[in-house]
Amino acid sequence: MKKFIFLISLVGILIVLNSCSATGYVATEPGYVEYSRPVRPSDMHVWIDGDWLWNGQTNMYVQGKGSWQKPVRGRHYVKGNWAVTSKGHRWNAGSWQR
């Protein structure tokens, strides 16, 4: 019985880890959807465009909504971009960098 519970737990963990870390490839970049920005919370906030998020169930990228964020001291934001590889187009997420 303990082996069975261990195997079920292991399979569950592997499924969760696989769905979180998987990045997909597409033949062409998806089209952008325009949407209105919410009101800026303060003059200190900067707008960060939404990244493209991989949906492993549909094997498609979904455009995430942007957000207002306070800049991180000593860092600047590098926008995400599409990388073209031999497998297709893949999204590199934006991030705060030194």
C-alpha positions in Angstrom: 0.0 0.0 0.0 2.8 2.4 0.8 4.5 1.8 -2.6 1.2 2.5 -4.3 0.8 5.9 -2.4 4.4 6.7 -3.2 4.0 6.0 -6.9 0.7 8.1 -7.1 2.5 10.9 -5.3 5.5 10.8 -7.6 3.3 10.8 -10.7 1.4 13.8 -9.3 4.5 15.8 -8.6 5.9 15.0 -12.1 2.7 16.2 -13.7 2.8 19.5 -11.7 6.4 20.1 -12.5 6.0 19.3 -16.1 3.1 21.7 -16.5 4.9 24.5 -14.7 8.2 24.4 -16.6 7.1 23.5 -20.1 7.7 26.1 -22.8 6.2 25.6 -26.2 7.0 26.4 -29.7 4.6 27.8 -32.3 5.0 28.2 -36.1 4.1 31.9 -36.0 3.9 34.6 -33.3 0.3 35.1 -32.1 -1.5 38.4 -32.7 -1.5 41.0 -30.0 -4.7 42.0 -28.4 -5.1 45.7 -27.5 -6.6 46.5 -24.2 -6.9 49.7 -22.1 -4.6 50.2 -19.1 -6.0 50.7 -15.7 -5.4 54.1 -14.0 -1.8 54.5 -12.9 -1.6 54.1 -9.1 1.2 56.8 -8.7 3.9 58.6 -10.6 6.4 56.1 -9.3 4.7 53.2 -11.1 5.8 52.0 -14.6 3.7 50.0 -17.0 5.0 46.4 -17.7 3.4 44.8 -20.7 2.0 41.3 -20.2 4.1 38.3 -21.2 2.9 35.5 -23.3 2.1 32.4 -21.2 2.3 28.9 -22.5 -0.8 26.8 -22.0 0.3 23.1 -22.0 -3.3 21.9 -22.3 -4.1 23.7 -25.5 -0.4 24.0 -26.8 -0.9 27.7 -27.4 0.4 30.9 -26.0 -2.0 33.2 -24.2 -1.3 36.9 -23.8 -1.1 37.9 -20.2 -2.4 41.3 -19.0 0.1 44.0 -18.2 0.4 45.7 -14.9 1.7 48.8 -13.1 4.7 48.0 -11.0 7.1 50.0 -8.9 10.7 49.9 -10.3 13.1 47.6 -8.5 16.0 49.6 -7.1 19.2 49.1 -9.1 17.4 47.2 -11.8 15.8 48.0 -15.2 13.1 46.1 -16.9 13.9 44.2 -20.1 10.8 43.5 -22.2 10.0 40.0 -23.3 10.7 38.9 -26.9 10.1 36.2 -29.4 13.0 34.0 -30.2 13.1 32.2 -33.5 14.6 28.7 -33.3 14.8 25.7 -35.5 11.7 24.4 -33.6 9.7 27.5 -34.1 8.9 30.7 -32.2 9.4 30.7 -28.4 8.6 33.5 -25.9 11.4 34.8 -23.6 9.7 36.4 -20.6 10.5 39.9 -19.5 12.4 40.5 -16.2 14.0 43.0 -13.9 17.8 42.9 -14.5 20.8 44.7 -13.1 
